[in-house]
């Protein structure tokens, strides 16, 4: 099956109802062998384009991954980006903010980790947590030291959505291209993966009571995600809702979307000047001796 990224893209202004988006679709591969072959081709192409991105040194690429627990964010990052030169790629996982981070605006801690030109930045969770987990747990918002008059829950989320959209427009205007992935997992598949984490000793560290406690807020999270995806998917910063019940399929979809985005950039290797060509020829003569 050919992967069409537009199938998974949230159109600007589209009102998202996650119940209408599948968590599993027909696989893009017919066997495990074919999956590995396709992913291998994607990784090879990504490696080549990442080298070009680095040499061109005009654009940066920011990949944002958001999802419910056990949706496969870590695995997708690990497998899809396995062929990327570590010198040209930066990965950050954002956990509970520190005291210093809380004392700044909600975009500050991630702004400090944005990729430089020529590089790929990956955010495993991001500033979007501030309109997701903070919305589901408003006590977190109240503990952030924000002035009381700015905490009206009827307007605070709209304002944060507006700040995010403006921020991403700013990044786009300065050469950073943004791709945002929401890995769409079903509750049943999450339950199976939680059980696998319990039954597999080397995965026990990934699981705790807190993970189970958060499942009680599933409906609230879905509502928060629906509003987030609807309000912040723009032409300059699209959201892609990736069916995540099949991990392998999700990785192929993600890698295809990244590839297509990089191919759309007008990149080229630097053209040497006449002076530079003369210098290289001089060096060649020295090496020939």
N, C-alpha and C positions, 0 to 999 in steps of 0.2 A: 504494500500500500504506500503510495506516495504521500509524503508529509506536506500538508499545506498549512503554513503558520497562521494564515488568516482565519482558519477554523477556530483557533484557540485564542485569538486576540479579542480583547474587550474594546469595542468601538467607542470613541469619545461620545459622551452623553448617554451611552447605553445603560439602562437600569438592570443590574445583575440580580438574578434569582438563582442562587447556586443549585437549587433543586432541579433546575432545568439544564444544568451542565453535567455531563457524565463524569463519573470517577473512573470509568473503564471503557475503552473503545476497542475496535478490532485492531489487533497488533500490526505494527509496521514491519514485522519480521515473521518468517514461517518456522524458524527453528532457533535454538540457542546458538548454533553455529553461524547462521545468517545474521543474528543480532550482533554477535561479536565482529563479524566482517563489516557490517554497516557502521557500527560504532567506531571500529578501527579506521575506516575511511574518513569519518567525520573528524576524528582526533587528528589524523594526518593533515587534513585541510585546515583545521583550526590552528595547528602548530605553524603551518606556512603563513597563514593570514596574521597570526600574532607576531611573527617575525617582521612582516611588512608593516603592521601597525607600529611596532617599535622603531623601525627604520624611518618611517614617514614622520613620526613624532609630531603629529598635528591633532590627532584625536585621542581621546581616552574612552574606554568602555566600562560602564558600571553595570554589573549584574546583581540584581536583588532577588533573594529567595525568601519567601514567606510561606508558612504552612502550619497546620496543626502538628502536634507531636507525632513522630513515627511516619511522617509522610515521605521521607526519603531525601531531604535536603542535603544531608552530609554525603550520602551515597552518590547523588547526582553530581555534586561538585567534584567529588573524588574521581569518578569515572569519566565524566565529560571533559574535565580539564587535565586529565592525566598526562597529556602530551605537551602541555604548555611549559615553556621555559620559566622556571621559578623566578628568574630575574625580571620578567616582564609581567608578573602576576602577583597580586596581593589579596589575601583572604582574611576577612575579619568576622568573628562571631560575636554578636552583641548580646550580652547577658544582662543581669540586673545592673543598672547604672550605679556608678560610684558617687560618693558625696560631692566630689568636685564636679562631676557631670550633671548632677541634679541641680547644682547652683547656676548652671547655664541654661539657655533656651534649649528646647527639646531637639533641635537639629545640630547642636554644637558638637556632640561627641562623635557623630558620624561624619560631619564636615571635615573633621581632622583626619579622617581615614580615606578621603576620596582619592581615586587613582590619579597619578600624574599623566601628562600627555605621553602617548606611546605605550601605555600600560593598561592591563585589565584589572579592575577591582571587583571583588566579590564580597557582597554583604550577606552573611548567613543570619537572617533577621536584620532589622534596620530601624530607621526612624519611624517606620510604619508601626512598630510596636506601640508607639505613643497614641495611635488611634485604634489599636486592637486590644492588647491585654490591659492597657490603661483604661480603655472604655468599658471593658468587661468588669474590671476591678477599680471603680472610681476612687476607692480609698488611696490608691497609688497616686492619683492626680492630686488629691487633697494634701498628700504628704510632700509635694514637690516645692512648697514654699511660694506658690504663685499667688499674687494678690487676690483676695476674695472676690472682687468685682469682675475678675476675669474667669471665674470658675462656673459660670452659668452653663449647665449641661445642654441647654437649648442652642447655644451658640459656640461653645468651646470647640466642638468637633468640626463644625463648618469652618471655623477660623484656622484650625490646624490643617484641614484639607487644603484650604487656600494657601497657607504658608508652604505646604509641600509642593503644590502645583507651581507656585512662583519660583520656588527653589530649583525645581527640575527644569523649568524654562530657562533660568539663569545658567544652569550647567550646560544645557543644550546650546545656548548662544555662545558659550565659551569652548565648545568642541567636545564635550563629554556626551556620549550616546548612552542612553539608559534603557535596559531591558529588565522588566519585572516579572517574575514567575510566581504564581500562586499554585502550589502543588495540591490538587483537589483530591482529598482522601475521604473514603466512606468510613462511617463509624465501625462497621463490621470489619473492614480491613485493618483499621487501627487496633481493634480488639485482638485480632489474630497476631499482629506484629508485637503488641505488648506481651502476649503469651509467649511468643518466640523469644523475647528478651529475657523472660523469666526462665525458660527452659534451656537456654543456651548460656552456660556459665560465663563465657567471654563477653556476653552482652548485658550481664546483670548490672554493670555499672551505669548503663544508660537509662535505668528505670528505677522509679521510686514512688512512694505514696503520693507525692505532689502531682505526678503525671495522671494518676487516677482521679485525684481531686478536680483537676481541670476539665475532665470529661463531663462533669456535672454541668458545665457551662457551655456545652456544645451549641445549643440554640443561640445563645448570646454571642458566641464567637462567629457563627454563621451570619448573623445580622450585622455584626461589626465589619466582617469581611465584605459583605454585599455592598454596604455603604462606601467602604474604602475603595473597592474596585470600581464602583460606579462613578465616584467623585474624582478619582485621581488617574484614570487611564486616559492619556492624551496622546496625540500624534507624536509629540516629542518624548514621551515616556510611557509607552504602552504596557498594559498588564496582559499577560498570557495565562489563561486558566488551563493548567496541564493535568489531564487525568492521571492520577498517581497510584491507583490500585495495582497497576502493573509497572513495577520499578524500571524494568528494561525499556518498555515502551516510552515511559516518561523521559528517560535519558536520551533516547533517539529524537524525540520531539524537541527537547531543550537544545540539544547540540545543533539540530537543523535550524532553529530560530536564530541562534548565535551566529552560525555560519552565514545565513542570509543577511543579517544585519551588517556583518563585517564586509561582505561583498558589495553592499550598497555604498560603502564609503569610497570616496575618490582618493585612493591612496596610491602612492608610487614610491619607488626607491629614489633617494636623492640623486639628481643628475650632476655628475662632476663637472666643474668648470674647466676651461682650457688650461688654466694655471694648475689645477689639481691633476689633470691628465699628464701634463709635463712632469709634475712631481712624481707621479706613479711610474712613468717611463724611466725617470732617473733612478728610482729605487730598483726597478727591474734590472737595469744595467749593472747596478751594484751587486744585486743578488746573483746575476749571471756569472760574475767573476768568482 
